[in-house]
Amino acid sequence: MTSAPSQQKIRVVVAKPGLDGHDRGAKIIARALRDAGMEVIYTGLHQTPEQIVETVIQEDADAVGLSILSGAHMTLVPRIVDLLRAEGIDDVVVTVGGTIPADDIPELKALGVAEVFTPGAPTQGIIDFIQGAVHQRDSR
């Protein structure tokens, strides 16, 4: 059963790593992505990096959106990226959203994060970025 990538729904895992208990923004983004025609798997609160990577594998995700407001992004994101690489997953689009200081964004991108969305980022911009990044990946 193969069909053109443009006919398949983009599968996105939206995850809340670590001890951050604020998920309103993640739920808003998950709903916006779903309303844009993507298949969204929301993992819920307090996910370990290992749980998130396992979900990405099980769901055969095209992208993962990590929502982090706790300030632990420089610990959690590298761990998740390392675990993805250890599993041989190098084609999943990794995005991060939340309260990320501007000084940390270049380092996150150097690790392999495709984009970082800070508070106030328009949902349509997030939708457009994920669609474009996944379609660009599929056209290679």
Secondary structure by P-SEA (a helix, b strand, c coil): cccccccccbbbbbbbcccccccaaaaaaaaaaaaaccccccccccccaaaaaaaaaaacccbbbbbbccccccccaaaaaaaaaaaccccbbbbbbccccccaaaaaaaacccccccccccaaaaaaaaaaaaaaaaac
